Amino acid sequence: MKPEVFHPLARLVHWLMAILIIGMLFIGVSMVGDLSPRHPLLVELHKATGLALLVLVIVRIGLRLTLPHPPLPADLPAFQRFAAGASHLLLYGLMLAMPLLGWAMLSAGGYPRPLQLPAIAPHDLQLYAVLRQAHGWAGYLLFATVLVHLGAALMHALVRRDGVLRSMWPGPVRRSE
């Protein structure tokens, strides 16, 4: 039998990642073109948070694959089921790709990596430029995908009122009546 709500650990990781991803998006945008004295701090914060998100997304994928999760509402149209599945795959892909692109970018640029991590790309400034652009565009795509995800969650909560948002809500969950 499928549960009505996500496992508490899955909910905790989801909301922790949501906070970190939103923070990362704002830090990333703030870093671009910022030559103020705070720039090095923003870069270090961005790197550390990116590494934390890489670990968390691996944990999250493991949880998603091993823990049972609530089904989508039975009356959800086929197109919306497809869109939900596709958008989740895109989110997971981007959540995994973003820190890996950042790590590869630092490697290719010869920059220090958090925790003395090994390089995952050769030192090559042309590759660095490509990876930097890819990391930026993936960030914009992640931002757009997060907005769509938030819009879908609000649609389920405020329009459909079908319990989808409630199933991932942090903290105690009241039973639907």
C-alpha positions in Angstrom: 0.0 0.0 0.0 1.3 3.5 -0.9 1.7 6.0 1.9 -0.3 9.3 2.0 2.7 11.4 2.7 6.4 11.2 1.9 8.8 9.7 4.5 9.9 12.4 7.1 13.5 12.1 6.0 12.5 12.6 2.4 10.5 15.7 3.4 13.5 17.0 5.5 15.9 16.6 2.6 13.4 18.2 0.1 12.9 21.3 2.2 16.6 21.6 3.2 17.5 21.4 -0.5 14.8 23.9 -1.4 16.2 26.5 1.0 19.8 25.9 -0.1 18.9 26.0 -3.9 17.0 29.2 -3.5 20.0 30.6 -1.6 22.4 29.4 -4.2 20.5 31.0 -7.0 20.6 34.3 -5.3 24.3 33.9 -4.3 25.2 32.9 -7.9 23.4 36.0 -9.3 25.0 38.2 -6.7 28.5 36.9 -7.5 28.4 37.7 -11.3 30.2 40.9 -11.9 30.6 41.7 -8.2 34.1 42.9 -7.6 33.4 44.2 -4.1 35.2 43.0 -1.0 32.4 40.5 -0.4 33.0 38.6 -3.7 35.5 36.1 -2.2 33.1 35.3 0.6 30.3 34.8 -1.8 32.4 32.5 -4.0 33.5 30.4 -1.0 29.9 30.2 0.3 28.7 29.2 -3.2 31.3 26.4 -3.4 30.6 25.0 0.1 26.8 25.1 -0.5 27.2 23.5 -3.9 29.2 20.6 -2.4 26.5 20.2 0.4 23.8 20.2 -2.4 25.7 17.5 -4.3 25.8 15.3 -1.2 22.1 16.0 -0.5 21.0 15.3 -4.0 22.7 11.9 -4.0 21.0 11.2 -0.6 17.7 12.4 -2.1 17.9 10.2 -5.2 18.7 7.2 -2.9 15.7 8.0 -0.8 13.4 8.4 -3.8 14.5 5.1 -5.2 14.2 3.2 -1.9 11.3 4.7 0.1 7.7 4.3 -1.0 6.1 7.6 -1.9 2.5 8.7 -2.4 0.9 8.3 -5.8 -0.3 11.2 -7.8 -4.1 11.8 -7.6 -6.0 9.2 -9.6 -8.0 11.9 -11.4 -4.9 13.8 -12.6 -5.0 14.0 -16.5 -2.4 12.0 -18.4 -0.6 15.1 -19.7 -0.2 16.5 -16.1 1.1 13.1 -15.0 3.6 13.2 -17.8 4.6 16.8 -17.0 5.0 16.0 -13.3 7.3 13.1 -14.1 9.3 15.0 -16.7 9.7 18.1 -14.5 10.9 15.9 -11.6 13.4 14.2 -13.8 14.6 17.6 -15.0 14.8 18.9 -11.4 16.8 15.9 -10.3 19.1 16.1 -13.4 19.7 19.8 -12.8 20.3 19.4 -9.0 22.9 16.8 -9.9 24.4 18.6 -12.9 24.8 22.1 -11.3 27.3 21.1 -8.6 29.1 18.8 -11.0 29.4 21.5 -13.6 30.7 23.9 -10.9 33.2 21.4 -9.8 34.4 20.7 -13.3 34.5 24.4 -14.0 36.8 25.0 -11.0 38.9 22.1 -12.1 39.3 23.3 -15.7 40.0 26.9 -14.5 42.7 25.7 -12.0 40.8 27.2 -9.1 40.8 25.7 -5.5 38.0 23.3 -4.8 36.2 22.8 -1.5 37.8 20.3 0.9 40.8 19.8 -1.5 38.5 17.7 -3.8 40.3 16.2 -6.8 40.0 17.8 -10.2 37.3 16.2 -12.4 38.3 18.0 -15.6 41.7 18.8 -17.1 43.1 22.3 -16.6 42.0 24.0 -19.9 40.8 27.6 -20.1 38.7 27.0 -23.2 36.9 24.1 -21.4 36.6 26.4 -18.4 34.8 29.0 -20.5 32.4 26.4 -21.9 31.7 24.9 -18.4 31.2 28.4 -17.0 28.6 29.2 -19.6 26.9 25.8 -19.2 26.8 26.4 -15.4 25.2 29.8 -15.9 22.6 28.6 -18.4 21.8 25.5 -16.2 21.3 27.9 -13.3 18.7 29.9 -15.3 17.0 26.6 -16.3 17.0 25.5 -12.7 15.5 28.8 -11.6 12.7 28.4 -14.2 12.1 24.8 -13.3 11.9 25.7 -9.6 9.3 28.4 -10.5 7.2 25.8 -12.5 7.5 23.3 -9.6 6.4 26.0 -7.1 3.5 26.9 -9.4 2.4 23.3 -9.7 2.6 22.9 -5.9 0.4 26.0 -5.4 -2.0 24.7 -8.1 -2.4 21.4 -6.2 -2.8 23.2 -2.9 -5.1 26.1 -3.8 -7.0 25.0 -6.9 -7.2 21.2 -6.9 -6.9 20.9 -3.1 -5.8 17.2 -3.7 -3.2 16.8 -0.9 -0.2 16.7 -3.1 1.5 19.7 -1.3 0.3 18.3 2.0 2.2 15.0 1.2 5.5 16.9 1.1 4.8 19.6 3.7 7.4 19.8 6.5 6.3 19.0 10.1 3.2 17.3 11.3 0.7 16.3 8.6 -3.0 16.2 9.4 -5.0 13.4 7.8 -7.3 14.4 5.0 -11.0 14.1 5.8 
